[in-house]
């Protein structure tokens, strides 16, 4: 008998594509050297945090606030919540205040806290494929049932398919824009249409339907701004982190924000604060809250990510790879040149190109490239991509 639960054992075996490929890359680097391996598996930014963050960290270290490492309200510091709310309010038509914010241990914690606060056992949560691999586990963690709905050929939400998937058990819909793994941005018109449809379905079924907008890449957008969900859907919650926009993935600092227009918003926040505590997060890291309070208008240089996207997109489409051009985020999501994407992944590995199969994101027949890597690695990889395309007879 296994020492770990059967469900956990099965999950480890079936759902860890990204980490598995990352670990394989580590083994190849050890065998052949860093400069010979082109690892595009993990969305782990190589860019350093902005200079303002380093200055603020130094200031806090040299002039510490008395008691700054003690417990605080489980929702977080009032001044941090107020700073977050101010920036959200600048980008929407809702009166977002500190009372609508709960600071969390990253976006993953924010998602789990939100799901625990709203789900009863057996409630269904719609997720749109391709989707971030952990969504299904987060929903299962909190007693929910994931319902997968396919997007259209450009990876945009299919409102008819979403409406057909809504049942008496549906409680929430998770959206992710810019999307991981596709990089597409959902336009405001689509989100407004989603809001209208959900309002109609709420009246039909007599229960709230909440949109959970997962937004860690919201500031990493290139040609078009990311619409604020609060202006599109009344029952909506933003879950996000500063992992990407401040390049702080290892610090686990994020938040959830509830739309002031949401029904019983005060009760939701009470529930979220309670869940933040009982899930074991207790509160978001104190030092990180202090650090980001004055950095809400700061971000990494998005232009650097745009250059990385453009370099790879232009080169790969020139070789014959087919893909939707991403509007933001860290990823390209090309169509596999072979029907069996796993066979393609294996062939790419011959040229030391490490990729993640689309099956892990609910989209077989595609593969993901994380371009948040160094410019040097991108340039060194181009010759390997040429050889791969040549072997597959592309162009």
C-alpha positions as CSV (number, residue, x, y, z in Angstrom):
1,X,0.0,0.0,0.0
2,X,1.3,3.5,-0.9
3,X,2.3,5.8,1.9
4,X,0.5,8.7,0.0
5,X,-3.1,8.9,-1.1
6,X,-4.2,7.2,-4.3
7,X,-5.5,10.5,-5.7
8,X,-2.2,12.3,-5.0
9,X,-0.2,9.4,-6.5
10,X,-2.3,9.4,-9.7
11,X,-2.0,13.2,-9.9
12,X,1.8,13.1,-9.7
13,X,1.9,10.5,-12.4
14,X,-0.5,12.2,-14.8
15,X,-0.2,15.9,-14.4
16,X,3.3,17.1,-13.9
17,X,4.4,17.7,-17.5
18,X,6.0,21.1,-16.9
19,X,8.1,20.0,-13.9
20,X,9.0,16.7,-15.6
21,X,10.4,18.5,-18.6
22,X,12.1,21.1,-16.5
23,X,13.8,18.3,-14.5
24,X,14.8,16.5,-17.7
25,X,16.4,19.8,-18.8
26,X,18.4,20.0,-15.6
27,X,19.8,16.5,-16.3
28,X,20.6,17.4,-19.9
29,X,22.4,20.6,-18.8
30,X,24.5,18.7,-16.3
31,X,25.4,16.2,-19.1
32,X,26.0,18.5,-22.0
33,X,26.5,22.0,-20.5
34,X,24.1,25.0,-20.1
35,X,25.0,26.5,-23.5
36,X,23.9,23.3,-25.3
37,X,20.4,23.0,-23.9
38,X,17.4,25.2,-24.9
39,X,14.9,25.0,-22.1
40,X,11.6,26.6,-22.9
41,X,9.5,24.7,-20.3
42,X,9.0,26.9,-17.3
43,X,7.5,30.3,-17.0
44,X,10.2,31.4,-14.6
45,X,11.3,35.0,-15.5
46,X,15.0,35.6,-16.1
47,X,14.4,39.4,-15.9
48,X,15.3,41.0,-12.6
49,X,12.8,43.0,-10.5
50,X,12.7,46.8,-11.3
51,X,15.2,49.1,-9.6
52,X,12.5,50.7,-7.5
53,X,12.0,47.4,-5.7
54,X,15.6,47.1,-4.7
55,X,15.6,50.7,-3.4
56,X,12.5,50.1,-1.3
57,X,13.9,46.8,0.0
58,X,17.1,48.6,1.1
59,X,15.0,51.4,2.7
60,X,13.0,48.8,4.7
61,X,16.2,47.0,5.8
62,X,17.9,50.2,6.9
63,X,14.8,51.8,8.6
64,X,12.6,48.9,9.7
65,X,9.1,49.6,10.9
66,X,8.7,48.5,14.6
67,X,6.8,45.2,14.7
68,X,7.0,44.8,10.9
69,X,7.4,41.0,11.1
70,X,4.5,40.4,13.4
71,X,1.0,39.0,12.6
72,X,-1.4,41.4,11.1
73,X,-5.1,41.2,10.1
74,X,-5.5,38.0,8.0
75,X,-6.6,40.2,5.1
76,X,-3.3,42.1,5.1
77,X,-2.0,45.5,6.0
78,X,-4.6,48.3,5.5
79,X,-2.1,50.5,3.7
80,X,-1.1,47.7,1.3
81,X,-4.7,46.8,0.5
82,X,-5.5,50.5,0.0
83,X,-2.6,50.8,-2.5
84,X,-3.7,47.8,-4.5
85,X,-7.3,49.0,-4.5
86,X,-6.3,52.5,-5.8
87,X,-4.6,51.0,-8.8
88,X,-7.5,48.7,-9.7
89,X,-9.9,51.6,-9.3
90,X,-7.9,53.7,-11.7
91,X,-8.6,51.1,-14.4
92,X,-12.3,50.5,-13.9
93,X,-15.6,52.3,-13.2
94,X,-16.1,50.7,-9.8
95,X,-15.3,52.2,-6.3
96,X,-12.7,49.6,-5.3
97,X,-11.5,50.2,-1.7
98,X,-9.1,48.5,0.7
99,X,-12.1,46.6,2.1
100,X,-12.5,44.7,-1.2
101,X,-8.9,43.4,-1.1
102,X,-7.4,40.3,0.6
103,X,-3.6,39.9,0.4
104,X,-2.5,36.3,-0.3
105,X,0.5,34.0,-0.8
106,X,0.5,34.5,-4.6
107,X,-2.3,33.9,-7.2
108,X,-2.5,30.2,-6.4
109,X,-3.5,31.0,-2.8
110,X,-5.9,33.6,-4.0
111,X,-7.6,31.1,-6.3
112,X,-7.8,28.4,-3.5
113,X,-9.1,30.9,-1.0
114,X,-11.8,32.1,-3.5
115,X,-12.9,28.6,-4.4
116,X,-13.1,27.5,-0.8
117,X,-15.1,30.6,0.1
118,X,-17.7,30.1,-2.7
119,X,-18.0,26.3,-3.3
120,X,-20.3,23.8,-1.8
121,X,-19.3,20.1,-2.3
122,X,-20.1,19.0,-5.9
123,X,-20.4,22.5,-7.3
124,X,-19.1,22.8,-10.8
125,X,-16.5,25.3,-12.0
126,X,-16.1,25.9,-15.8
127,X,-12.5,26.2,-17.1
128,X,-11.6,27.1,-20.6
129,X,-9.2,24.9,-22.6
130,X,-6.3,25.4,-23.0
131,X,-6.0,26.1,-19.3
132,X,-3.3,26.5,-16.6
133,X,-2.6,22.9,-15.4
134,X,-3.3,23.5,-11.7
135,X,-6.9,24.7,-12.1
136,X,-8.4,21.2,-12.0
137,X,-6.5,20.5,-8.8
138,X,-7.4,23.8,-7.1
139,X,-11.1,23.1,-7.8
140,X,-10.8,19.5,-6.5
141,X,-9.0,20.8,-3.4
142,X,-12.1,22.7,-2.4
143,X,-14.7,20.0,-3.2
144,X,-15.6,21.3,-6.6
145,X,-15.9,19.6,-10.0
146,X,-14.1,21.0,-13.0
147,X,-16.0,21.3,-16.3
148,X,-13.8,21.8,-19.3
149,X,-15.1,24.0,-22.2
150,X,-13.1,24.4,-25.4
151,X,-12.3,27.8,-26.8
152,X,-12.6,28.6,-30.5
153,X,-9.9,28.2,-33.1
154,X,-8.2,31.5,-32.0
155,X,-8.4,30.4,-28.3
156,X,-11.1,33.0,-27.6
157,X,-14.1,32.1,-25.3
158,X,-16.9,30.3,-27.1
159,X,-20.0,31.8,-25.4
160,X,-22.4,29.3,-26.9
161,X,-20.3,26.4,-25.6
162,X,-20.0,28.1,-22.2
163,X,-23.8,28.6,-22.0
164,X,-24.5,25.0,-22.9
165,X,-22.1,23.9,-20.1
166,X,-23.9,25.9,-17.4
167,X,-26.1,23.7,-15.2
168,X,-27.9,23.9,-11.9
169,X,-24.6,22.9,-10.3
170,X,-22.5,25.6,-11.9
171,X,-21.0,28.0,-9.4
172,X,-18.1,29.8,-11.2
173,X,-16.2,30.2,-14.4
174,X,-12.4,30.7,-14.4
175,X,-10.9,32.9,-17.1
176,X,-7.2,33.8,-17.7
177,X,-6.2,36.7,-19.8
178,X,-3.5,37.0,-21.0
179,X,-3.8,33.3,-21.1
180,X,-1.4,30.6,-20.0
181,X,-0.5,28.8,-22.3
182,X,-1.7,30.6,-25.4
183,X,-0.9,34.3,-24.6
184,X,-4.2,35.5,-26.1
185,X,-6.0,38.4,-24.5
186,X,-9.8,38.3,-24.2
187,X,-11.3,41.6,-25.7
188,X,-13.6,43.7,-23.6
189,X,-16.5,43.0,-26.1
190,X,-16.2,39.3,-25.4
191,X,-16.2,39.8,-21.6
192,X,-19.2,42.2,-21.8
193,X,-21.1,39.5,-23.7
194,X,-20.1,36.9,-21.1
195,X,-21.4,39.2,-18.4
196,X,-24.7,39.6,-20.1
197,X,-25.1,35.9,-20.7
198,X,-24.3,35.1,-17.1
199,X,-26.8,37.6,-15.8
200,X,-29.5,35.9,-17.9
201,X,-28.4,32.4,-16.6
202,X,-28.4,33.7,-13.0
203,X,-32.0,34.8,-13.4
204,X,-32.9,31.4,-15.0
205,X,-31.3,29.2,-12.3
206,X,-31.7,31.5,-9.3
207,X,-28.1,31.3,-8.1
208,X,-25.0,33.5,-8.5
209,X,-22.5,32.6,-11.2
210,X,-19.1,34.1,-10.4
211,X,-16.3,34.8,-12.8
212,X,-12.8,34.3,-11.3
213,X,-10.3,36.2,-13.4
214,X,-6.8,34.9,-13.0
215,X,-4.5,37.8,-13.9
216,X,-0.9,37.3,-13.1
217,X,0.1,38.4,-16.7
218,X,-2.3,41.4,-16.9
219,X,0.5,44.0,-17.0
220,X,2.5,41.9,-19.5
221,X,0.3,43.0,-22.5
222,X,1.8,44.3,-25.8
223,X,-0.6,45.7,-28.3
224,X,-3.9,46.0,-26.4
225,X,-4.8,46.7,-22.8
226,X,-6.3,44.0,-20.7
227,X,-10.0,44.8,-19.9
228,X,-10.9,45.1,-16.2
229,X,-13.4,42.3,-15.5
230,X,-15.2,44.5,-12.9
231,X,-16.6,46.6,-15.8
232,X,-17.9,43.6,-17.6
233,X,-19.2,41.1,-15.0
234,X,-20.9,42.1,-11.7
235,X,-20.2,38.9,-9.9
236,X,-16.4,38.9,-10.5
237,X,-13.2,38.4,-8.5
238,X,-9.7,39.1,-9.6
239,X,-7.0,36.7,-8.4
240,X,-3.4,37.7,-9.2
241,X,0.2,38.1,-8.0
242,X,3.3,40.1,-8.5
243,X,5.2,37.1,-9.7
244,X,5.4,38.3,-13.3
245,X,5.0,42.1,-13.3
246,X,7.6,42.6,-10.5
247,X,9.5,39.4,-11.3
248,X,8.9,38.0,-7.8
249,X,7.6,34.4,-8.3
250,X,9.6,33.0,-5.4
251,X,8.3,35.6,-3.0
252,X,4.6,34.4,-3.2
253,X,2.9,37.7,-2.9
254,X,-0.5,38.4,-4.5
255,X,-4.1,39.3,-3.7
256,X,-7.7,38.7,-4.5
257,X,-10.0,41.6,-5.2
258,X,-13.8,41.5,-5.1
259,X,-16.0,43.6,-7.4
260,X,-17.8,46.2,-5.3
261,X,-20.9,45.5,-7.5
262,X,-21.0,41.9,-6.5
263,X,-23.9,40.7,-4.5
264,X,-23.1,40.3,-0.8
265,X,-19.6,41.5,-1.4
266,X,-18.9,42.1,2.3
267,X,-19.9,38.5,3.2
268,X,-17.6,37.2,0.4
269,X,-14.7,39.2,1.9
270,X,-15.5,37.8,5.4
271,X,-15.5,34.3,3.9
272,X,-12.2,34.9,2.0
273,X,-10.4,36.2,5.1
274,X,-11.6,33.2,7.1
275,X,-10.5,30.8,4.3
276,X,-7.1,32.6,4.0
277,X,-6.5,31.6,7.7
278,X,-7.9,28.1,7.8
279,X,-6.2,27.0,4.6
280,X,-3.0,27.6,6.5
281,X,-1.8,30.6,4.6
282,X,-2.7,32.8,7.7
283,X,-1.6,36.0,6.0
284,X,0.5,37.1,3.0
285,X,4.2,37.6,3.8
286,X,4.6,40.7,6.0
287,X,7.9,41.9,4.4
288,X,6.6,41.5,0.9
289,X,3.4,43.4,1.7
290,X,5.5,46.3,3.0
291,X,7.7,46.1,0.0
292,X,5.0,46.2,-2.7
293,X,2.8,48.9,-1.1
294,X,4.7,51.7,-2.8
295,X,5.4,49.8,-6.0
296,X,1.8,49.4,-7.4
297,X,2.6,51.6,-10.4
298,X,5.9,49.8,-11.1
299,X,6.6,46.9,-13.5
300,X,9.3,45.2,-15.3
301,X,10.1,46.4,-18.8
302,X,7.3,44.9,-20.9
303,X,9.1,45.9,-24.1
304,X,11.7,43.3,-23.3
305,X,9.2,40.5,-23.3
306,X,7.7,41.9,-26.5
307,X,11.1,41.7,-28.2
308,X,11.5,38.1,-27.1
309,X,8.0,37.2,-28.4
310,X,8.6,38.9,-31.7
311,X,12.0,37.3,-32.2
312,X,10.7,33.7,-31.7
313,X,7.3,34.3,-33.4
314,X,8.9,35.7,-36.5
315,X,11.6,33.1,-36.8
316,X,9.3,30.1,-36.1
317,X,6.5,31.2,-38.4
318,X,9.1,31.8,-41.0
319,X,10.1,28.2,-40.6
320,X,6.5,27.0,-41.1
321,X,5.3,26.6,-37.6
322,X,1.6,27.7,-37.2
323,X,0.4,29.6,-34.2
324,X,-1.9,32.4,-32.9
325,X,0.2,35.4,-32.1
326,X,0.1,36.0,-28.4
327,X,-1.0,39.5,-27.1
328,X,0.8,39.2,-23.8
329,X,2.2,36.9,-21.2
330,X,5.2,34.6,-21.4
331,X,4.2,31.9,-24.0
332,X,3.8,30.9,-27.6
333,X,1.5,27.9,-28.2
334,X,2.1,26.6,-31.7
335,X,0.3,23.7,-33.4
336,X,2.4,20.5,-33.5
337,X,3.7,19.7,-37.0
338,X,2.9,16.1,-36.2
339,X,-0.4,14.6,-35.2
340,X,1.2,13.1,-32.1
341,X,2.6,16.1,-30.3
342,X,4.6,13.7,-27.9
343,X,6.5,12.4,-30.9
344,X,7.2,16.0,-31.9
345,X,8.4,16.8,-28.4
346,X,10.8,13.8,-28.5
347,X,12.2,14.8,-31.9
348,X,12.7,18.4,-30.6
349,X,14.7,17.0,-27.7
350,X,17.2,15.5,-30.2
351,X,18.2,19.1,-30.8
352,X,18.2,19.9,-27.1
353,X,15.0,21.9,-27.4
354,X,12.8,21.3,-24.4
355,X,9.0,22.0,-24.7
356,X,5.8,21.2,-22.9
357,X,3.1,19.2,-24.7
358,X,-0.3,20.8,-25.1
359,X,-2.1,17.7,-23.6
360,X,-1.0,19.0,-20.2
361,X,-3.1,22.1,-20.8
362,X,-6.1,20.2,-22.2
363,X,-5.1,21.0,-25.8
364,X,-3.5,17.9,-27.5
365,X,-1.9,18.7,-30.8
366,X,-0.1,21.8,-29.6
367,X,3.0,22.6,-27.6
368,X,4.0,25.5,-25.3
369,X,7.2,27.6,-25.5
370,X,8.1,29.8,-22.5
371,X,10.0,32.8,-24.0
372,X,10.7,34.5,-20.6
373,X,14.3,33.2,-21.0
374,X,17.5,35.1,-21.8
375,X,17.9,36.8,-25.2
376,X,21.2,34.9,-25.5
377,X,19.4,31.5,-25.2
378,X,16.8,32.5,-27.7
379,X,19.5,33.5,-30.2
380,X,21.5,30.3,-29.6
381,X,18.4,28.2,-30.1
382,X,17.5,29.5,-33.6
383,X,19.9,27.1,-35.4
384,X,18.4,24.1,-33.5
385,X,14.9,25.2,-34.5
386,X,16.2,25.4,-38.1
387,X,17.4,21.8,-38.0
388,X,14.2,20.6,-36.3
389,X,12.0,22.3,-39.0
390,X,14.3,20.8,-41.7
391,X,13.9,17.3,-40.3
392,X,10.1,17.6,-40.2
393,X,10.0,19.0,-43.8
394,X,8.4,22.3,-42.8
395,X,8.1,25.4,-45.1
